[in-house]
Amino acid sequence: MKAALIFGMILIGLGVLSLAYFASPIRLMVQETIEPHKMNLVPPIIGGIALICGVVLVFAVRLRTSGKRE
């Protein structure tokens, strides 16, 4: 279970970093000069999916281990 929890935390970190990179003010200023149809939205979508999957994985591990008595 610890491996799944660590993997979930890594996914959350990667998702947050990915979304923060693509939403940085400098990057947004540069993208204003790029034509809208040439913007690549795949990396922010992958970052969002990684963030969601990481949160779901962490909550699933927490719920599963909260019922066990040690």
VEXFI-130160 format. One line per 4 residues: number of its first residue (from 1); their letters; for each residue x, y negated, z of N, C-alpha, C, O. Coordinates in nm, 3 decimals, decimal comma, always signed. Layout:
// residues N
NUM) a) X:Y:Z:X:Y:Z:X:Y:Z:X:Y:Z  ...
***
This chain:
// residues 70
1) mkaa) +0,081:+0,121:+0,000:+0,000:+0,000:+0,000:+0,085:-0,127:+0,000:+0,045:-0,229:-0,055  +0,202:-0,118:+0,063:+0,286:-0,238:+0,066:+0,332:-0,277:-0,074:+0,347:-0,396:-0,103  +0,356:-0,178:-0,160:+0,400:-0,210:-0,295:+0,291:-0,285:-0,371:+0,320:-0,380:-0,444  +0,166:-0,244:-0,355:+0,055:-0,313:-0,422:+0,040:-0,455:-0,368:+0,011:-0,548:-0,444
5) lifg) +0,059:-0,472:-0,239:+0,049:-0,606:-0,180:+0,161:-0,697:-0,232:+0,136:-0,813:-0,265  +0,281:-0,644:-0,240:+0,393:-0,724:-0,291:+0,372:-0,757:-0,438:+0,398:-0,870:-0,481  +0,325:-0,660:-0,517:+0,297:-0,684:-0,657:+0,189:-0,791:-0,674:+0,198:-0,874:-0,764  +0,087:-0,788:-0,589:-0,018:-0,890:-0,593:+0,037:-1,028:-0,563:+0,000:-1,126:-0,628
9) mili) +0,124:-1,037:-0,465:+0,186:-1,166:-0,430:+0,272:-1,218:-0,546:+0,274:-1,337:-0,574  +0,344:-1,126:-0,612:+0,426:-1,166:-0,726:+0,337:-1,218:-0,839:+0,369:-1,319:-0,903  +0,226:-1,150:-0,865:+0,134:-1,195:-0,969:+0,077:-1,333:-0,936:+0,064:-1,418:-1,024  +0,043:-1,355:-0,810:-0,009:-1,487:-0,769:+0,097:-1,594:-0,792:+0,067:-1,701:-0,845
13) glgv) +0,220:-1,566:-0,754:+0,328:-1,662:-0,773:+0,353:-1,694:-0,919:+0,368:-1,810:-0,957  +0,356:-1,590:-1,002:+0,377:-1,611:-1,145:+0,261:-1,689:-1,208:+0,282:-1,775:-1,293  +0,139:-1,658:-1,167:+0,023:-1,729:-1,219:+0,024:-1,876:-1,183:-0,005:-1,961:-1,267  +0,057:-1,905:-1,058:+0,061:-2,045:-1,014:+0,174:-2,121:-1,085:+0,154:-2,234:-1,129
17) lsla) +0,290:-2,058:-1,096:+0,401:-2,124:-1,166:+0,369:-2,147:-1,313:+0,402:-2,252:-1,369  +0,306:-2,050:-1,376:+0,272:-2,065:-1,517:+0,172:-2,179:-1,537:+0,189:-2,261:-1,628  +0,070:-2,184:-1,454:-0,029:-2,290:-1,468:+0,029:-2,426:-1,431:-0,008:-2,527:-1,492  +0,118:-2,431:-1,333:+0,180:-2,558:-1,295:+0,272:-2,609:-1,406:+0,279:-2,729:-1,430
21) yfas) +0,341:-2,518:-1,473:+0,429:-2,559:-1,583:+0,348:-2,617:-1,699:+0,388:-2,719:-1,757  +0,238:-2,556:-1,732:+0,161:-2,603:-1,846:+0,072:-2,722:-1,812:+0,014:-2,782:-1,902  +0,062:-2,757:-1,685:-0,018:-2,872:-1,646:+0,069:-2,987:-1,595:+0,018:-3,085:-1,542  +0,201:-2,975:-1,611:+0,290:-3,080:-1,562:+0,267:-3,209:-1,641:+0,238:-3,204:-1,760
25) pirl) +0,279:-3,324:-1,576:+0,252:-3,452:-1,643:+0,342:-3,477:-1,765:+0,296:-3,530:-1,866  +0,469:-3,440:-1,756:+0,559:-3,463:-1,869:+0,515:-3,380:-1,988:+0,514:-3,428:-2,102  +0,480:-3,255:-1,964:+0,436:-3,167:-2,072:+0,306:-3,220:-2,133:+0,287:-3,212:-2,255  +0,217:-3,272:-2,050:+0,091:-3,325:-2,103:+0,115:-3,449:-2,189:+0,045:-3,469:-2,288
29) mvqe) +0,213:-3,533:-2,152:+0,244:-3,651:-2,234:+0,301:-3,609:-2,368:+0,271:-3,670:-2,471  +0,384:-3,504:-2,369:+0,441:-3,457:-2,494:+0,333:-3,396:-2,582:+0,334:-3,413:-2,704  +0,238:-3,326:-2,521:+0,134:-3,260:-2,598:+0,034:-3,358:-2,660:-0,039:-3,322:-2,752  +0,030:-3,481:-2,610:-0,059:-3,580:-2,669:-0,018:-3,612:-2,812:-0,102:-3,647:-2,895
33) tiep) +0,112:-3,600:-2,840:+0,159:-3,630:-2,974:+0,140:-3,512:-3,068:+0,144:-3,528:-3,190  +0,120:-3,392:-3,013:+0,099:-3,273:-3,096:-0,047:-3,268:-3,139:-0,137:-3,305:-3,063  -0,070:-3,225:-3,258:-0,208:-3,213:-3,305:-0,280:-3,106:-3,224:-0,222:-3,002:-3,193  -0,406:-3,130:-3,190:-0,478:-3,037:-3,102:-0,487:-2,894:-3,155:-0,486:-2,799:-3,076
37) hkmn) -0,496:-2,876:-3,285:-0,510:-2,740:-3,337:-0,379:-2,662:-3,337:-0,379:-2,542:-3,363  -0,268:-2,729:-3,307:-0,139:-2,661:-3,301:-0,099:-2,622:-3,159:+0,007:-2,564:-3,140  -0,182:-2,652:-3,061:-0,150:-2,616:-2,923:-0,171:-2,467:-2,902:-0,269:-2,410:-2,950  -0,079:-2,405:-2,831:-0,088:-2,264:-2,801:-0,143:-2,246:-2,660:-0,078:-2,284:-2,563
41) lvpp) -0,262:-2,189:-2,648:-0,326:-2,174:-2,518:-0,308:-2,035:-2,458:-0,364:-2,005:-2,353  -0,232:-1,951:-2,522:-0,215:-1,814:-2,471:-0,142:-1,811:-2,337:-0,191:-1,744:-2,246  -0,030:-1,880:-2,318:+0,038:-1,873:-2,188:-0,046:-1,921:-2,069:-0,042:-1,857:-1,965  -0,124:-2,031:-2,079:-0,207:-2,066:-1,965:-0,315:-1,962:-1,936:-0,352:-1,940:-1,821
45) iigg) -0,365:-1,898:-2,040:-0,466:-1,795:-2,018:-0,403:-1,675:-1,948:-0,464:-1,617:-1,857  -0,283:-1,638:-1,989:-0,214:-1,527:-1,925:-0,181:-1,562:-1,780:-0,191:-1,477:-1,692  -0,142:-1,686:-1,754:-0,116:-1,729:-1,617:-0,240:-1,723:-1,531:-0,234:-1,682:-1,415  -0,353:-1,765:-1,587:-0,480:-1,757:-1,513:-0,521:-1,614:-1,484:-0,570:-1,583:-1,376
49) iali) -0,502:-1,528:-1,582:-0,535:-1,386:-1,561:-0,443:-1,325:-1,455:-0,490:-1,247:-1,372  -0,314:-1,359:-1,457:-0,220:-1,308:-1,357:-0,260:-1,356:-1,218:-0,253:-1,280:-1,121  -0,301:-1,481:-1,208:-0,344:-1,536:-1,079:-0,468:-1,465:-1,027:-0,474:-1,427:-0,910  -0,566:-1,446:-1,113:-0,689:-1,377:-1,072:-0,661:-1,233:-1,033:-0,711:-1,185:-0,931
53) cgvv) -0,582:-1,163:-1,114:-0,550:-1,023:-1,083:-0,472:-1,011:-0,953:-0,495:-0,918:-0,875  -0,381:-1,103:-0,928:-0,306:-1,101:-0,803:-0,394:-1,123:-0,682:-0,378:-1,054:-0,581  -0,487:-1,217:-0,691:-0,578:-1,242:-0,580:-0,667:-1,120:-0,556:-0,688:-1,080:-0,441  -0,719:-1,061:-0,662:-0,804:-0,942:-0,647:-0,725:-0,827:-0,586:-0,776:-0,756:-0,500
57) lvfa) -0,601:-0,807:-0,630:-0,519:-0,700:-0,578:-0,488:-0,719:-0,430:-0,494:-0,623:-0,352  -0,455:-0,840:-0,390:-0,425:-0,867:-0,249:-0,550:-0,845:-0,163:-0,541:-0,783:-0,057  -0,666:-0,893:-0,208:-0,787:-0,873:-0,130:-0,827:-0,726:-0,125:-0,877:-0,679:-0,023  -0,805:-0,652:-0,233:-0,839:-0,510:-0,234:-0,751:-0,434:-0,136:-0,799:-0,346:-0,064
61) vrlr) -0,623:-0,467:-0,132:-0,532:-0,400:-0,038:-0,569:-0,437:+0,105:-0,570:-0,351:+0,193  -0,599:-0,564:+0,128:-0,637:-0,608:+0,263:-0,765:-0,541:+0,310:-0,774:-0,499:+0,425  -0,863:-0,531:+0,223:-0,990:-0,466:+0,261:-0,971:-0,317:+0,286:-1,032:-0,260:+0,377  -0,886:-0,255:+0,206:-0,865:-0,112:+0,221:-0,789:-0,080:+0,347:-0,817:+0,020:+0,413
65) tsgk) -0,691:-0,164:+0,383:-0,611:-0,136:+0,502:-0,674:-0,190:+0,630:-0,633:-0,151:+0,739  -0,773:-0,278:+0,619:-0,835:-0,333:+0,741:-0,921:-0,231:+0,812:-0,943:-0,243:+0,932  -0,972:-0,131:+0,742:-1,056:-0,029:+0,802:-0,978:+0,082:+0,869:-1,036:+0,161:+0,944  -0,848:+0,092:+0,843:-0,766:+0,200:+0,898:-0,720:+0,163:+1,037:-0,688:+0,048:+1,066
69) re) -0,716:+0,262:+1,123:-0,663:+0,244:+1,258:-0,524:+0,305:+1,263:-0,502:+0,416:+1,216  -0,430:+0,230:+1,321:-0,293:+0,282:+1,331:-0,259:+0,314:+1,472:-0,148:+0,359:+1,500
***
